[in-house]
Amino acid sequence: MSDIAIIGGGAAGAALFGALLSRDASANVHWVTGSTPRIGRGVAYGTSHNHHLLNVRAGGMGLYPDADEGFAEYGARNHAGARPTDFLPRSLFGEYIESQLGKRIRNAEQRGRRFAIVPATALGIQASGSGYEIALDNGGTVSAGQIVLALGALPPRPLRTVSKRALGSGAYVLDPWSLTTRPAHPRRLIVIGTGLTAIDTLISASIRWPDVELVAVSRHGLPPFVHPALPIDPFPRQAELNARLLACDGPAPVLAEIRRTFREHPHVDWRGVIDGMRPVNAKLWQAFTPRQRKQFLRHARWLWESARHRLAPQPAEIIQQLRDEGRLRIHAARVLGVDGAGPLDVTVRSRDNQLVTTLQSDIVVQATGLDTAAAFAEHPLVSGLLRDGLASPDPLQLGVLAEPDGRLVNAAGQIQPGLHAIGSLLRGNLWECTAMPEIRGAADALATLLSSPCVGHDERCAVLAAS
Ligand SMILES: Cc1cc2nc3c(=O)[nH]c(=O)nc-3n(C[C@H](O)[C@H](O)[C@H](O)COP(=O)(O)OP(=O)(O)OC[C@H]3O[C@@H](n4cnc5c(N)ncnc54)[C@H](O)[C@@H]3O)c2cc1C
């Protein structure tokens, strides 16, 4: 069976769907897009708030490597005064995705390319004959020889320190993007987390409720570092540095090497050095042993994430202003417990002096980042795949076990024919695979792999192998 199914209607699904449609293959492509009303935008680009900005410059964003119009050009046409070096609204990138998708769909229709967009949620996948059958929440099924999971982050799980009472109170918000639809007017709002999603949440709350008192709490109290207004020159000795990094044994020597570079080149902007590591990040991660990966996650992840996934200058200015005006406090503290029926009591232990205090808050928002713990996720499709042994969880709970090209590894430790993933489910293998520059490259490579006759359950492989 040569049909291909993509499950997930976000930007990764859109990038792959468009890449497959542009190829002249006979396979019918089914795109199972879930319940999203705006296909292709997903969580990141579905926002309608103009203050939610991209954290990649316009020139670095895109959907296909071979798009007929890049995002920077689209931005210049549709957003007054936009330059390729600007950090533009995420909603504009959402519009760009829709326009690019529309073009590929029209072109595919003219060429008679077979495809179907299926607005349903996939509940389970069963092996069936030479392929698989996907059960949908609308009672239908889709049959395919090859399936790509483009599911994005898994549903967030509440922190273990949050009581059942607090969870049931309605004052504890697990989905930060649902916050601004709340009718209540809070006096104090606490955000757990200080990463990019936390920053978006704080800015949205400050606009929606101008007199709300905002508090953000995370273990290190470190908001993301900030991009400079203009792009940084590349570090001239990056290639040498990257070669030295690849020769390091584990995260500690890698970090020591990076620090040495900063010391020896004090006039070089450190952000350029970190950005220049992009081509080797996946290789470094793959070379770490499981113990070294654990060490990295425990001791360096917080700093790496802040330095690598930086904030655009405009939101950084807003955050600074909120802090200067005393409307926002950021605490370095560990959350020991969240309890109550609303308002909630949030008990924290300060990192500086170990003092334990309890703050009351009308709303508490959990914005602790991407959840990729497949083994614990309340996601029927993923749970079913693990239960049936068609996939296996990454031992560090960073998605599922897979090859670097996205082919899933089953419970027997073998490649599961015809099952693939793209995006955050592959964190365990690739570490950095969630931003558009990585996603569009991965989608293009996967489209090439899926369009070749020798993947998955395809019976033509046996014929070719025998010839
Ligand atoms: C707030 C935010 C801002 C970001 N900003 C940037 C940025 O500026 N630049 C950048 O490069 N990257 C950014 N990123 C990274 C971002 O993750 C990627 O750019 C991209 O949006 C990921 O797309 P995705 O399709 O993998 O995931 P998602 O956008 O999460 O889409 C996955 C989709 O699959 C659906 N789905 C899940 N399960 C099923 C199922 N069983 N059946 C059917 N459908 C299902 C979900 O409902 C969802 O619609 C940002 C991420 C976030 C969260």
The ligand as an SDF file (V2000), in Angstrom:
LIG
                    3D

 53 58  0  0  0  0  0  0  0  0999 V2000
    4.5840   29.7910   21.4770 C   0  0  0  0  0  0  0  0  0  0  0  0
    5.5880   29.2670   20.5190 C   0  0  0  0  0  0  0  0  0  0  0  0
    6.3200   30.1270   19.7430 C   0  0  0  0  0  0  0  0  0  0  0  0
    7.2440   29.6480   18.8240 C   0  0  0  0  0  0  0  0  0  0  0  0
    7.9360   30.5270   18.0550 N   0  0  0  0  0  0  0  0  0  0  0  0
    8.7760   30.0570   17.1220 C   0  0  0  0  0  0  0  0  0  0  0  0
    9.4630   30.9460   16.2480 C   0  0  0  0  0  0  0  0  0  0  0  0
    9.3290   32.1570   16.3470 O   0  0  0  0  0  0  0  0  0  0  0  0
   10.2730   30.4250   15.3000 N   0  0  0  0  0  0  0  0  0  0  0  0
   10.4540   29.0810   15.1810 C   0  0  0  0  0  0  0  0  0  0  0  0
   11.1870   28.6540   14.2960 O   0  0  0  0  0  0  0  0  0  0  0  0
    9.8360   28.2140   16.0080 N   0  0  0  0  0  0  0  0  0  0  0  0
    9.0070   28.6750   16.9650 C   0  0  0  0  0  0  0  0  0  0  0  0
    8.3710   27.7970   17.7970 N   0  0  0  0  0  0  0  0  0  0  0  0
    8.6350   26.3760   17.6620 C   0  0  0  0  0  0  0  0  0  0  0  0
    7.4350   25.6880   17.0360 C   0  0  0  0  0  0  0  0  0  0  0  0
    7.2450   24.5690   17.8450 O   0  0  0  0  0  0  0  0  0  0  0  0
    7.5810   25.2940   15.5900 C   0  0  0  0  0  0  0  0  0  0  0  0
    7.9580   26.3970   14.8410 O   0  0  0  0  0  0  0  0  0  0  0  0
    6.3050   24.6930   14.9710 C   0  0  0  0  0  0  0  0  0  0  0  0
    5.2150   25.5280   15.1790 O   0  0  0  0  0  0  0  0  0  0  0  0
    6.0130   23.3150   15.4870 C   0  0  0  0  0  0  0  0  0  0  0  0
    4.9730   22.8070   14.7230 O   0  0  0  0  0  0  0  0  0  0  0  0
    4.4010   21.3430   14.9260 P   0  0  0  0  0  0  0  0  0  0  0  0
    3.5080   21.0970   13.7770 O   0  0  0  0  0  0  0  0  0  0  0  0
    5.5090   20.4030   15.1880 O   0  0  0  0  0  0  0  0  0  0  0  0
    3.5890   21.4080   16.2960 O   0  0  0  0  0  0  0  0  0  0  0  0
    2.1930   22.0880   16.6700 P   0  0  0  0  0  0  0  0  0  0  0  0
    2.1400   23.4890   16.2540 O   0  0  0  0  0  0  0  0  0  0  0  0
    1.9970   21.8030   18.1200 O   0  0  0  0  0  0  0  0  0  0  0  0
    1.1210   21.2960   15.8100 O   0  0  0  0  0  0  0  0  0  0  0  0
    0.7910   19.9480   16.0410 C   0  0  0  0  0  0  0  0  0  0  0  0
   -0.6580   19.7500   15.6870 C   0  0  0  0  0  0  0  0  0  0  0  0
   -0.9690   18.3650   15.7240 O   0  0  0  0  0  0  0  0  0  0  0  0
   -2.2480   18.2060   16.2870 C   0  0  0  0  0  0  0  0  0  0  0  0
   -2.4280   16.8470   16.8080 N   0  0  0  0  0  0  0  0  0  0  0  0
   -1.9030   16.3070   17.9380 C   0  0  0  0  0  0  0  0  0  0  0  0
   -2.3440   15.0440   18.0790 N   0  0  0  0  0  0  0  0  0  0  0  0
   -3.1540   14.7720   17.0330 C   0  0  0  0  0  0  0  0  0  0  0  0
   -3.9180   13.6440   16.6390 C   0  0  0  0  0  0  0  0  0  0  0  0
   -3.9530   12.5260   17.3710 N   0  0  0  0  0  0  0  0  0  0  0  0
   -4.6390   13.7170   15.4930 N   0  0  0  0  0  0  0  0  0  0  0  0
   -4.6340   14.8350   14.7380 C   0  0  0  0  0  0  0  0  0  0  0  0
   -3.9270   15.9500   15.0750 N   0  0  0  0  0  0  0  0  0  0  0  0
   -3.1980   15.9130   16.2040 C   0  0  0  0  0  0  0  0  0  0  0  0
   -2.2770   19.2680   17.3890 C   0  0  0  0  0  0  0  0  0  0  0  0
   -3.5970   19.5530   17.7720 O   0  0  0  0  0  0  0  0  0  0  0  0
   -1.6100   20.4360   16.6660 C   0  0  0  0  0  0  0  0  0  0  0  0
   -2.5420   21.2010   15.9540 O   0  0  0  0  0  0  0  0  0  0  0  0
    7.4470   28.2550   18.7160 C   0  0  0  0  0  0  0  0  0  0  0  0
    6.7070   27.3820   19.5320 C   0  0  0  0  0  0  0  0  0  0  0  0
    5.7760   27.8780   20.4060 C   0  0  0  0  0  0  0  0  0  0  0  0
    4.9740   26.9180   21.2470 C   0  0  0  0  0  0  0  0  0  0  0  0
  1  2  1  0
  2  3  1  0
  2 52  2  0
  3  4  2  0
  4  5  1  0
  4 50  1  0
  5  6  2  0
  6  7  1  0
  6 13  1  0
  7  8  2  0
  7  9  1  0
  9 10  1  0
 10 11  2  0
 10 12  1  0
 12 13  2  0
 13 14  1  0
 14 15  1  0
 14 50  1  0
 15 16  1  0
 16 17  1  0
 16 18  1  0
 18 19  1  0
 18 20  1  0
 20 21  1  0
 20 22  1  0
 22 23  1  0
 23 24  1  0
 24 25  2  0
 24 26  1  0
 24 27  1  0
 27 28  1  0
 28 29  2  0
 28 30  1  0
 28 31  1  0
 31 32  1  0
 32 33  1  0
 33 34  1  0
 33 48  1  0
 34 35  1  0
 35 36  1  0
 35 46  1  0
 36 37  1  0
 36 45  1  0
 37 38  2  0
 38 39  1  0
 39 40  1  0
 39 45  2  0
 40 41  1  0
 40 42  2  0
 42 43  1  0
 43 44  2  0
 44 45  1  0
 46 47  1  0
 46 48  1  0
 48 49  1  0
 50 51  2  0
 51 52  1  0
 52 53  1  0
M  END
$$$$
